[in-house]
Amino acid sequence: MWTRQYKRSKLRVVVVPVLACCLLGYFVFHAVNGTLGLNSSERYDSKISELKVELASLEKRRAEMQTRTKLLSDGSLERDLIDETARRSLGLTRSNELIMLHSSN
């Protein structure tokens, strides 16, 4: 009966730790730079500040539009004036109207 003894390869001892280090490196990289990582909070903070500025400008514009709407629906204006103002702001005309263009010089 013959028995063979194989010499253990040094490569076999190194492969498992190298794969473990690669896997660990992958998870560490995504923990720092990923969507929910440590560096993402700075990106989210800057995006939040940009959106707050945009929200403030939109709220201001909305308040102005509400003020203009209140002035139009106050009851003190005539229907013709309200109709003319609405058509001027929307750029619409009726089919039986005559449009006269003049220069502002």
C-alpha positions in Angstrom: 0.0 0.0 0.0 1.3 3.2 -1.1 0.6 6.5 0.6 1.3 9.8 -1.0 1.8 12.9 1.0 1.2 16.1 -0.8 3.1 19.2 0.1 0.7 22.1 1.1 0.9 25.0 -1.3 1.9 28.4 0.2 -0.6 29.9 -2.3 -3.4 28.1 -0.5 -2.6 29.8 2.8 -2.5 33.2 1.2 -5.6 33.1 -1.0 -8.2 33.2 1.8 -6.7 36.3 3.7 -6.3 38.2 0.4 -9.9 37.5 -0.6 -11.1 38.6 2.9 -9.0 41.8 2.7 -10.5 42.6 -0.8 -14.0 42.0 0.5 -13.4 44.1 3.6 -11.9 46.9 1.4 -15.0 46.9 -0.8 -17.3 47.3 2.2 -15.1 50.0 3.7 -15.0 52.0 0.4 -18.8 51.9 0.1 -19.2 52.8 3.8 -17.3 56.0 3.2 -18.2 56.9 -0.3 -21.5 55.2 -0.9 -25.0 56.7 -1.2 -25.5 56.4 2.6 -21.8 56.7 3.5 -19.9 59.1 5.6 -19.2 61.6 2.8 -22.8 61.6 1.6 -24.0 63.8 4.5 -22.0 66.8 3.0 -23.6 66.3 -0.4 -27.1 66.0 1.2 -26.5 69.2 3.3 -25.5 71.2 0.2 -28.5 69.9 -1.7 -30.8 70.8 1.2 -29.5 74.4 1.3 -30.0 74.7 -2.5 -33.5 73.4 -2.2 -34.3 75.8 0.8 -33.2 78.8 -1.4 -35.4 77.6 -4.2 -38.3 77.0 -1.8 -38.0 80.5 -0.4 -38.1 82.0 -3.9 -41.1 79.9 -4.9 -43.0 80.9 -1.7 -42.3 84.6 -2.5 -43.6 84.1 -6.0 -46.7 82.4 -4.7 -47.3 85.2 -2.2 -47.1 87.7 -5.0 -49.5 85.7 -7.2 -51.9 85.4 -4.3 -51.8 89.2 -3.8 -52.5 89.8 -7.5 -55.3 87.3 -7.4 -56.9 89.1 -4.4 -56.6 92.4 -6.2 -58.4 91.0 -9.2 -61.2 89.3 -7.3 -61.7 92.1 -4.9 -65.1 93.1 -6.3 -64.1 96.6 -7.0 -63.0 95.9 -10.5 -65.3 95.6 -13.5 -65.6 92.3 -15.4 -64.1 93.8 -18.6 -61.0 94.9 -16.8 -60.5 91.5 -15.2 -61.1 89.8 -18.6 -58.6 92.2 -20.3 -56.0 91.7 -17.7 -56.3 87.9 -17.8 -56.2 87.8 -21.6 -53.1 90.1 -21.6 -51.2 88.0 -19.1 -52.1 84.7 -20.9 -51.5 86.2 -24.4 -54.9 85.2 -25.7 -57.4 87.1 -27.9 -60.9 86.6 -29.1 -61.7 85.9 -32.7 -63.5 89.2 -33.3 -60.8 91.5 -31.7 -58.5 93.8 -33.6 -54.9 93.9 -32.5 -52.9 97.1 -33.0 -49.2 96.8 -32.5 -47.1 99.9 -31.7 -43.4 100.3 -30.8 -42.5 101.5 -27.3 -40.0 104.1 -28.7 
